[in-house]
Amino acid sequence: GSIDSSCVVLNSILTIDHEAVADDNDDSKRTTKSSPPSSSTATSSKIGYGSVVEHTTLTCSGGIHIGQHCLLSGVRGYSQQKIDIPNGMCLQMLPLLKQTTPEQGSATTSNSSMVYMYFGIHDDIKKCKTLYG
């Protein structure tokens, strides 16, 4: 893979799962009749010019391609498919907290779920009164 010298990777781990790619290329383990991906494209990875990857822990068996001038923030998980972020896009994963306040004398608890935000770096999201997703 390649990482452009102008990009910033902060507190992040990006991993290509070569074992899963090897399993994908093994015809004896394949249940469909589609041709296996070539190893050069299945394991390719790139972080483009001027991109920022922060607080991300991501494992991918199909390769990771982050275009130029992108932001990848807070993304966590595993993908069996190639991840391809086009130039000028932002992918952010945020926790949504639901806080409940129990009766007096008990501790406050919170539950969380995750939401993905995917938008262009030039989109004016503050101008929108409603975001759909």
Residue pairs with C-beta under 8 A, 6 or more apart in sequence:
1 16
1 44
1 45
1 46
1 47
1 64
2 45
2 46
2 47
3 9
3 46
3 47
4 47
4 48
4 49
4 50
4 51
4 68
6 49
6 50
7 47
7 48
7 49
7 50
7 51
7 52
7 53
8 51
8 52
8 53
8 54
9 47
9 52
9 53
9 54
10 52
10 53
10 54
10 55
11 54
11 55
12 53
12 54
12 55
12 56
12 57
12 58
13 56
13 57
13 58
14 45
14 47
14 53
14 56
14 58
14 60
14 64
15 58
15 59
15 60
16 43
16 45
16 59
16 60
16 61
16 63
16 64
17 59
17 60
17 61
17 78
18 43
20 61
20 80
21 37
21 39
21 42
21 43
21 61
21 62
23 29
24 30
24 36
24 37
24 42
24 61
25 36
25 37
25 39
25 42
26 36
27 36
30 36
37 62
41 63
41 82
42 61
42 62
42 63
42 82
43 63
44 63
44 65
45 63
45 64
45 65
46 64
46 65
46 66
47 53
47 64
47 66
48 66
48 67
48 68
48 69
48 70
48 87
49 68
49 69
50 68
50 69
51 66
51 67
51 68
51 69
51 70
51 71
51 72
52 70
52 71
52 72
52 73
53 66
53 72
53 73
54 71
54 72
54 73
54 74
55 73
55 74
56 72
56 73
56 74
56 75
56 76
57 75
57 76
57 77
58 64
58 75
58 76
58 77
58 78
58 79
58 83
59 77
59 78
59 79
60 78
60 79
60 80
60 81
60 82
60 83
61 78
61 79
61 80
62 79
62 80
62 81
62 82
62 83
63 82
63 83
64 82
64 83
65 82
65 83
65 84
65 85
66 72
66 85
67 85
67 86
67 87
67 88
67 89
68 87
68 88
69 87
69 88
69 121
70 85
70 86
70 87
70 88
70 89
70 90
70 91
70 121
71 89
71 90
71 91
71 92
71 121
72 85
72 90
72 91
72 92
73 90
73 91
73 92
73 93
74 92
74 93
74 94
75 91
75 92
75 93
76 93
85 91
88 120
88 121
88 122
89 118
89 119
89 120
89 121
90 117
90 118
90 119
90 120
90 121
91 116
91 117
91 118
92 116
92 117
92 118
93 114
93 115
93 116
93 117
94 114
94 115
94 116
94 117
95 112
95 113
95 114
96 112
96 113
96 114
96 115
97 110
97 111
97 112
98 110
98 111
98 112
98 113
99 108
99 109
99 110
100 108
100 109
100 110
100 111
101 108
102 108
102 109
115 133
116 133
117 131
117 133
119 125
125 131
